Amino acid sequence: MAVERVKQVASHLAFGSVKGREALLRKSPEDVVITLAIRSPLCKAKRGGLKDTKSDEILYEMFKQTIARSSIDPALIQDVTVGTVLTAGAPYQARNAALAAGIPDTTPVQTINRWCSSGLMAVTDISNKIKAGQIEVGLAVGMESMTDNPDRGGPPMSDIVKESQLARDAAMPMGWTSENVAEDFNISREDMDEFAALSFQRAEKADKEGVFASEIVPFTAYVKDAGTGERTTKVLTKDDGIRYGTTKESLLKIKAAFPQWGKGHTTGGNASQITDGVAAVLLMTRKKAEQHGLKILAKHVTTSVTGLAPRIMGIGPSIAIPMVLEATGLTKDDVDLFEINEAFASMYVYCVRKLGLDVNKVNVHGGAIALGHPLDKFLLSYPRRDTDRIQIRCTGARQIATGLNALSRRNGKVEHLYKDHVVPSC
């Protein structure tokens, strides 16, 4: 056992000494790989298909779907981490839903909260435990019901904490941070609406072509009768927040959402939607996946995290992406696809421009502006062989499902389905 552990640690240390394409494409039995990445439809909070389905019911359904599609005995799952931000009593809800769905009581469940990247941090947590030799198989979930748990802000700050300007900034609404980014970095309303329209148009095209069917699982939800209060079930299969026919011109007609701050460039059309949804990612060692004959979708390599001034919080990807590129020895030109969170178009525009990214490589099937943003979502793969794709992803679990799906369709190579995708995170 000790010898195997030394070999495992050595294989992970080797990645740090050899960087770039060679390291990313190298295969080791101890690699952390993804064998399943699925999600629910993303539904408008308070108005969409999941509005009558409670948080624990959403988790329960995703756990059931994961068990059904994982092709392994759920008893092999040695740990579960659920990323969630607003869920009241989250540890109770996650553990109870897992038990009810058939995850055995010998499998522990924990919750993790890092705001919008909570789902991604769940993936990172499981990956790190596998790399450390603590487990061989783990499940990461990102879930938010913004209908069931609306964001009402944090508790009042104590006087001593309130003395800090940074602390006061951190308590400000997110719309304020969007306006700060627009004003500080000269992002125009026209720029924001142009990028927002692109998100909607890409999501509409993907939806019409059935692209999302590869990542969305048929999801059982509840529907409450407004008159009797009786609940019945229905199966959801499509996102309900995509606004067909959206153009830059139509977005320019929408009034400012936050005219009290900055120039009022942020609107309901160029900001992410308040959304209900859940995604799950199953991770394990390569040798365990091969032992059970599972298809390997991706290899998770590394995650980079960083902080920045709260007043411009949304530009984090512009700092984290260079960090993960440096850690892996890659350049942005090595990357096939980028998934960057579209919390607000101001931040989306800034990150693309600051990093000098080809917009045709970024959020190719739309992002949070079009699909929605449950508050909880980096990937890489090498483009020299048909089966090798590089992707970078910044913020969570939903984006892993969407990004891997997008990679599988590059150049029509659907049949290769992520044979050697490599997944760093930021």
Beta strands, then each sheet from edge to edge (+ up, - down):
strand 1: 32-39
strand 2: 43-44
strand 3: 79-83
strand 4: 109-112
strand 5: 137-145
strand 6: 219-224
strand 7: 231-236
strand 8: 275-285
strand 9: 298-303
strand 10: 337-340
strand 11: 391-394
strand 12: 422-425
sheet 1: 2+ 8- 1+ 9- 12-
sheet 2: 2+ 8- 5+ 3+ 4+
sheet 3: 6+ 7-
sheet 4: 10+ 11+
end
